[in-house]
Amino acid sequence: MVKLKENTVVVDESGAAKPLMAGEDVPRWAAKQVGEHLLEDGKAARSSRASRSSSGSSGTAGSPDGAGGSEEPPRGGEGATEEAWRAYAEGLDIEVPDGASRDEIIALVDARP
């Protein structure tokens, strides 16, 4: 597994934000949500991702069995954090600008095709 060089937050299969700390291994289900700039060895992550995609895996990040994707975080109330929305958007391969607010991130998600 590849280790993180910086802290980050990902969205688990239940849609909850899960912090990952520097030095930890990136869980397989979270690999698509973590940018290479956060990995100790970005080259290893690329080759690992390439081998998974060439193996015909159609799984989605956020699902331990590869059968489904992460659920959208709530839009208000408990769990409706900027961190949860950022992780969710990045899991959808949406580029989120640094400093974007939760509402701006939701707008980016809503604007995707």
Biotite code that builds the C-alpha atoms (Angstrom):
import biotite.structure as struc

atoms = struc.array([
    struc.Atom([0.000, 0.000, 0.000], chain_id="A", res_id=1, res_name="MET", atom_name="CA", element="C"),
    struc.Atom([0.972, 3.601, -0.493], chain_id="A", res_id=2, res_name="VAL", atom_name="CA", element="C"),
    struc.Atom([1.404, 5.908, 2.510], chain_id="A", res_id=3, res_name="LYS", atom_name="CA", element="C"),
    struc.Atom([0.180, 9.474, 2.891], chain_id="A", res_id=4, res_name="LEU", atom_name="CA", element="C"),
    struc.Atom([2.675, 12.286, 3.295], chain_id="A", res_id=5, res_name="LYS", atom_name="CA", element="C"),
    struc.Atom([-0.012, 14.754, 4.428], chain_id="A", res_id=6, res_name="GLU", atom_name="CA", element="C"),
    struc.Atom([-3.336, 14.564, 6.254], chain_id="A", res_id=7, res_name="ASN", atom_name="CA", element="C"),
    struc.Atom([-6.536, 14.417, 4.198], chain_id="A", res_id=8, res_name="THR", atom_name="CA", element="C"),
    struc.Atom([-10.220, 13.558, 4.472], chain_id="A", res_id=9, res_name="VAL", atom_name="CA", element="C"),
    struc.Atom([-12.073, 11.005, 2.337], chain_id="A", res_id=10, res_name="VAL", atom_name="CA", element="C"),
    struc.Atom([-15.695, 9.868, 2.242], chain_id="A", res_id=11, res_name="VAL", atom_name="CA", element="C"),
    struc.Atom([-16.346, 6.286, 3.334], chain_id="A", res_id=12, res_name="ASP", atom_name="CA", element="C"),
    struc.Atom([-18.977, 3.929, 1.928], chain_id="A", res_id=13, res_name="GLU", atom_name="CA", element="C"),
    struc.Atom([-21.626, 5.322, 4.277], chain_id="A", res_id=14, res_name="SER", atom_name="CA", element="C"),
    struc.Atom([-20.966, 8.901, 3.129], chain_id="A", res_id=15, res_name="GLY", atom_name="CA", element="C"),
    struc.Atom([-19.199, 9.912, 6.331], chain_id="A", res_id=16, res_name="ALA", atom_name="CA", element="C"),
    struc.Atom([-16.014, 11.955, 6.267], chain_id="A", res_id=17, res_name="ALA", atom_name="CA", element="C"),
    struc.Atom([-13.018, 9.890, 7.378], chain_id="A", res_id=18, res_name="LYS", atom_name="CA", element="C"),
    struc.Atom([-9.741, 11.607, 8.224], chain_id="A", res_id=19, res_name="PRO", atom_name="CA", element="C"),
    struc.Atom([-6.539, 9.922, 7.073], chain_id="A", res_id=20, res_name="LEU", atom_name="CA", element="C"),
    struc.Atom([-3.308, 10.949, 8.759], chain_id="A", res_id=21, res_name="MET", atom_name="CA", element="C"),
    struc.Atom([0.190, 11.378, 7.333], chain_id="A", res_id=22, res_name="ALA", atom_name="CA", element="C"),
    struc.Atom([2.133, 8.120, 7.537], chain_id="A", res_id=23, res_name="GLY", atom_name="CA", element="C"),
    struc.Atom([-0.982, 5.919, 7.274], chain_id="A", res_id=24, res_name="GLU", atom_name="CA", element="C"),
    struc.Atom([-1.582, 3.496, 4.438], chain_id="A", res_id=25, res_name="ASP", atom_name="CA", element="C"),
    struc.Atom([-4.272, 4.642, 2.011], chain_id="A", res_id=26, res_name="VAL", atom_name="CA", element="C"),
    struc.Atom([-7.140, 2.121, 2.173], chain_id="A", res_id=27, res_name="PRO", atom_name="CA", element="C"),
    struc.Atom([-7.894, 0.508, -1.176], chain_id="A", res_id=28, res_name="ARG", atom_name="CA", element="C"),
    struc.Atom([-11.471, 1.840, -1.163], chain_id="A", res_id=29, res_name="TRP", atom_name="CA", element="C"),
    struc.Atom([-10.164, 5.404, -0.714], chain_id="A", res_id=30, res_name="ALA", atom_name="CA", element="C"),
    struc.Atom([-7.384, 5.324, -3.323], chain_id="A", res_id=31, res_name="ALA", atom_name="CA", element="C"),
    struc.Atom([-9.389, 7.124, -6.022], chain_id="A", res_id=32, res_name="LYS", atom_name="CA", element="C"),
    struc.Atom([-10.215, 9.944, -3.608], chain_id="A", res_id=33, res_name="GLN", atom_name="CA", element="C"),
    struc.Atom([-6.593, 10.700, -2.694], chain_id="A", res_id=34, res_name="VAL", atom_name="CA", element="C"),
    struc.Atom([-4.552, 12.864, -5.062], chain_id="A", res_id=35, res_name="GLY", atom_name="CA", element="C"),
    struc.Atom([-1.043, 11.790, -5.961], chain_id="A", res_id=36, res_name="GLU", atom_name="CA", element="C"),
    struc.Atom([0.312, 15.007, -4.446], chain_id="A", res_id=37, res_name="HIS", atom_name="CA", element="C"),
    struc.Atom([-0.607, 13.578, -1.012], chain_id="A", res_id=38, res_name="LEU", atom_name="CA", element="C"),
    struc.Atom([1.217, 10.275, -1.492], chain_id="A", res_id=39, res_name="LEU", atom_name="CA", element="C"),
    struc.Atom([4.768, 9.474, -0.423], chain_id="A", res_id=40, res_name="GLU", atom_name="CA", element="C"),
    struc.Atom([5.381, 7.776, -3.756], chain_id="A", res_id=41, res_name="ASP", atom_name="CA", element="C"),
    struc.Atom([3.088, 9.177, -6.457], chain_id="A", res_id=42, res_name="GLY", atom_name="CA", element="C"),
    struc.Atom([4.674, 6.913, -9.062], chain_id="A", res_id=43, res_name="LYS", atom_name="CA", element="C"),
    struc.Atom([3.656, 3.816, -7.091], chain_id="A", res_id=44, res_name="ALA", atom_name="CA", element="C"),
    struc.Atom([0.105, 5.110, -6.844], chain_id="A", res_id=45, res_name="ALA", atom_name="CA", element="C"),
    struc.Atom([-0.070, 5.676, -10.597], chain_id="A", res_id=46, res_name="ARG", atom_name="CA", element="C"),
    struc.Atom([1.128, 2.175, -11.391], chain_id="A", res_id=47, res_name="SER", atom_name="CA", element="C"),
    struc.Atom([-1.187, 0.692, -8.765], chain_id="A", res_id=48, res_name="SER", atom_name="CA", element="C"),
    struc.Atom([-4.158, 2.605, -10.170], chain_id="A", res_id=49, res_name="ARG", atom_name="CA", element="C"),
    struc.Atom([-3.200, 1.688, -13.721], chain_id="A", res_id=50, res_name="ALA", atom_name="CA", element="C"),
    struc.Atom([-3.035, -1.997, -12.873], chain_id="A", res_id=51, res_name="SER", atom_name="CA", element="C"),
    struc.Atom([-6.455, -1.838, -11.207], chain_id="A", res_id=52, res_name="ARG", atom_name="CA", element="C"),
    struc.Atom([-8.019, -0.062, -14.179], chain_id="A", res_id=53, res_name="SER", atom_name="CA", element="C"),
    struc.Atom([-6.415, -2.405, -16.707], chain_id="A", res_id=54, res_name="SER", atom_name="CA", element="C"),
    struc.Atom([-7.620, -5.428, -14.753], chain_id="A", res_id=55, res_name="SER", atom_name="CA", element="C"),
    struc.Atom([-11.164, -4.554, -15.749], chain_id="A", res_id=56, res_name="GLY", atom_name="CA", element="C"),
    struc.Atom([-12.306, -3.565, -12.279], chain_id="A", res_id=57, res_name="SER", atom_name="CA", element="C"),
    struc.Atom([-15.445, -1.501, -12.491], chain_id="A", res_id=58, res_name="SER", atom_name="CA", element="C"),
    struc.Atom([-15.646, -0.763, -8.784], chain_id="A", res_id=59, res_name="GLY", atom_name="CA", element="C"),
    struc.Atom([-16.191, 2.707, -7.463], chain_id="A", res_id=60, res_name="THR", atom_name="CA", element="C"),
    struc.Atom([-14.171, 4.421, -4.767], chain_id="A", res_id=61, res_name="ALA", atom_name="CA", element="C"),
    struc.Atom([-15.902, 4.410, -1.444], chain_id="A", res_id=62, res_name="GLY", atom_name="CA", element="C"),
    struc.Atom([-17.094, 0.840, -1.696], chain_id="A", res_id=63, res_name="SER", atom_name="CA", element="C"),
    struc.Atom([-15.047, -1.882, -0.046], chain_id="A", res_id=64, res_name="PRO", atom_name="CA", element="C"),
    struc.Atom([-16.428, -4.532, -2.393], chain_id="A", res_id=65, res_name="ASP", atom_name="CA", element="C"),
    struc.Atom([-16.308, -2.333, -5.506], chain_id="A", res_id=66, res_name="GLY", atom_name="CA", element="C"),
    struc.Atom([-20.070, -2.625, -5.966], chain_id="A", res_id=67, res_name="ALA", atom_name="CA", element="C"),
    struc.Atom([-21.180, 0.959, -5.422], chain_id="A", res_id=68, res_name="GLY", atom_name="CA", element="C"),
    struc.Atom([-20.144, 4.532, -4.792], chain_id="A", res_id=69, res_name="GLY", atom_name="CA", element="C"),
    struc.Atom([-20.153, 6.929, -1.908], chain_id="A", res_id=70, res_name="SER", atom_name="CA", element="C"),
    struc.Atom([-23.377, 8.632, -1.055], chain_id="A", res_id=71, res_name="GLU", atom_name="CA", element="C"),
    struc.Atom([-23.722, 12.371, -1.332], chain_id="A", res_id=72, res_name="GLU", atom_name="CA", element="C"),
    struc.Atom([-23.205, 14.099, 2.029], chain_id="A", res_id=73, res_name="PRO", atom_name="CA", element="C"),
    struc.Atom([-26.202, 15.861, 3.551], chain_id="A", res_id=74, res_name="PRO", atom_name="CA", element="C"),
    struc.Atom([-26.796, 19.408, 2.318], chain_id="A", res_id=75, res_name="ARG", atom_name="CA", element="C"),
    struc.Atom([-27.609, 20.678, 5.783], chain_id="A", res_id=76, res_name="GLY", atom_name="CA", element="C"),
    struc.Atom([-27.352, 19.580, 9.395], chain_id="A", res_id=77, res_name="GLY", atom_name="CA", element="C"),
    struc.Atom([-25.063, 16.915, 10.794], chain_id="A", res_id=78, res_name="GLU", atom_name="CA", element="C"),
    struc.Atom([-22.413, 15.741, 8.348], chain_id="A", res_id=79, res_name="GLY", atom_name="CA", element="C"),
    struc.Atom([-22.903, 18.650, 5.940], chain_id="A", res_id=80, res_name="ALA", atom_name="CA", element="C"),
    struc.Atom([-19.330, 19.854, 6.331], chain_id="A", res_id=81, res_name="THR", atom_name="CA", element="C"),
    struc.Atom([-16.982, 21.474, 3.860], chain_id="A", res_id=82, res_name="GLU", atom_name="CA", element="C"),
    struc.Atom([-14.575, 18.557, 4.386], chain_id="A", res_id=83, res_name="GLU", atom_name="CA", element="C"),
    struc.Atom([-17.223, 15.944, 3.570], chain_id="A", res_id=84, res_name="ALA", atom_name="CA", element="C"),
    struc.Atom([-18.328, 17.819, 0.455], chain_id="A", res_id=85, res_name="TRP", atom_name="CA", element="C"),
    struc.Atom([-14.715, 18.395, -0.658], chain_id="A", res_id=86, res_name="ARG", atom_name="CA", element="C"),
    struc.Atom([-13.931, 14.678, -0.327], chain_id="A", res_id=87, res_name="ALA", atom_name="CA", element="C"),
    struc.Atom([-17.160, 13.750, -2.114], chain_id="A", res_id=88, res_name="TYR", atom_name="CA", element="C"),
    struc.Atom([-16.508, 16.174, -4.994], chain_id="A", res_id=89, res_name="ALA", atom_name="CA", element="C"),
    struc.Atom([-12.907, 15.042, -5.371], chain_id="A", res_id=90, res_name="GLU", atom_name="CA", element="C"),
    struc.Atom([-14.151, 11.438, -5.387], chain_id="A", res_id=91, res_name="GLY", atom_name="CA", element="C"),
    struc.Atom([-16.220, 12.450, -8.424], chain_id="A", res_id=92, res_name="LEU", atom_name="CA", element="C"),
    struc.Atom([-13.044, 13.840, -10.054], chain_id="A", res_id=93, res_name="ASP", atom_name="CA", element="C"),
    struc.Atom([-14.247, 17.422, -9.650], chain_id="A", res_id=94, res_name="ILE", atom_name="CA", element="C"),
    struc.Atom([-11.431, 19.916, -9.141], chain_id="A", res_id=95, res_name="GLU", atom_name="CA", element="C"),
    struc.Atom([-12.184, 21.929, -6.018], chain_id="A", res_id=96, res_name="VAL", atom_name="CA", element="C"),
    struc.Atom([-10.278, 25.202, -5.606], chain_id="A", res_id=97, res_name="PRO", atom_name="CA", element="C"),
    struc.Atom([-8.402, 25.770, -2.351], chain_id="A", res_id=98, res_name="ASP", atom_name="CA", element="C"),
    struc.Atom([-10.515, 27.815, 0.020], chain_id="A", res_id=99, res_name="GLY", atom_name="CA", element="C"),
    struc.Atom([-13.830, 26.891, -1.619], chain_id="A", res_id=100, res_name="ALA", atom_name="CA", element="C"),
    struc.Atom([-16.755, 27.006, 0.803], chain_id="A", res_id=101, res_name="SER", atom_name="CA", element="C"),
    struc.Atom([-19.183, 24.135, 1.323], chain_id="A", res_id=102, res_name="ARG", atom_name="CA", element="C"),
    struc.Atom([-21.824, 25.964, -0.717], chain_id="A", res_id=103, res_name="ASP", atom_name="CA", element="C"),
    struc.Atom([-19.352, 26.586, -3.556], chain_id="A", res_id=104, res_name="GLU", atom_name="CA", element="C"),
    struc.Atom([-18.401, 22.902, -3.571], chain_id="A", res_id=105, res_name="ILE", atom_name="CA", element="C"),
    struc.Atom([-22.075, 21.879, -3.649], chain_id="A", res_id=106, res_name="ILE", atom_name="CA", element="C"),
    struc.Atom([-22.554, 24.224, -6.620], chain_id="A", res_id=107, res_name="ALA", atom_name="CA", element="C"),
    struc.Atom([-19.633, 22.527, -8.417], chain_id="A", res_id=108, res_name="LEU", atom_name="CA", element="C"),
    struc.Atom([-21.189, 19.111, -7.775], chain_id="A", res_id=109, res_name="VAL", atom_name="CA", element="C"),
    struc.Atom([-24.604, 20.312, -8.964], chain_id="A", res_id=110, res_name="ASP", atom_name="CA", element="C"),
    struc.Atom([-23.066, 21.808, -12.126], chain_id="A", res_id=111, res_name="ALA", atom_name="CA", element="C"),
    struc.Atom([-21.438, 18.570, -13.282], chain_id="A", res_id=112, res_name="ARG", atom_name="CA", element="C"),
    struc.Atom([-22.913, 16.999, -16.416], chain_id="A", res_id=113, res_name="PRO", atom_name="CA", element="C"),
])
